[in-house]
Amino acid sequence: MENFINSLPKPVLAFLAILVGIVVFMIVSPPHTVCDTQATTLRELQAGNIFPTEVKKNKIPPAITRAKEACQLGNSPGSCYEYFLALKKVADDVGKASSECTTQLFNINEVKAALNDGLELMVRLAWGIKPPEPGLERFGWMQEAEIANFCRLKSIFIRANGEEGWIAFRQRVVAKLPGEEIPPPSDPAQVAVEPRPATAVMSEQEIWNRSLFSVRCESF
């Protein structure tokens, strides 16, 4: 092999060296695609919202973390306003991307966590601690603005994961919904009883009729 290489003319050797260098560079540093550029832009737009920021070497948690905690504790339009606004900004910024890049942007860890957690929490808040009655009660305290936000998040999710992905996500969330209300124990030392899941006491159709998943998003 060494003799063969030594027998090659210098121009050929130089060409082969350049070619190998290009191949190695492409492997180590693949060229940026349009989607990579859009991902970089999204990170810039979402800095401070779902991505942490750094000030004087101090890392500041994203605003959505505190907003989500406040929403979970307050469970009301006022306490969830900031959180829903943060979710809407994520959905809007991902929605501005080209359709072929939606999946790549959605699969950025912080984006996926924000949208998945947001959709699940909205469904759980609307459901409450026990199955709601069918009809408008399935929305809980949520009004048109909150429901429209849910539909926006759903649209981005389906663009990124398809209908099959949405069905699988819905099934995972439904499995966590309580099927009954269990009063807290009167004795603090007593272990609280976990309620049976809705899937154990209700049919799939009943759960659908009473959950936020059944909202007709074309109306919003």
Secondary structure as GFF3:
##gff-version 3
##sequence-region A 1 220
A	DSSP	alpha_helix	2	7	.	.	.	ID=ss1
A	DSSP	alpha_helix	10	28	.	.	.	ID=ss2
A	DSSP	alpha_helix	34	45	.	.	.	ID=ss3
A	DSSP	beta_strand	53	55	.	.	.	ID=ss4
A	DSSP	beta_strand	58	60	.	.	.	ID=ss5
A	DSSP	alpha_helix	63	74	.	.	.	ID=ss6
A	DSSP	alpha_helix	77	95	.	.	.	ID=ss7
A	DSSP	three_ten_helix	99	101	.	.	.	ID=ss8
A	DSSP	alpha_helix	102	106	.	.	.	ID=ss9
A	DSSP	alpha_helix	109	127	.	.	.	ID=ss10
A	DSSP	three_ten_helix	135	139	.	.	.	ID=ss11
A	DSSP	alpha_helix	144	174	.	.	.	ID=ss12
A	DSSP	alpha_helix	198	201	.	.	.	ID=ss13
A	DSSP	alpha_helix	204	210	.	.	.	ID=ss14
A	DSSP	three_ten_helix	212	214	.	.	.	ID=ss15
A	DSSP	three_ten_helix	217	219	.	.	.	ID=ss16
###
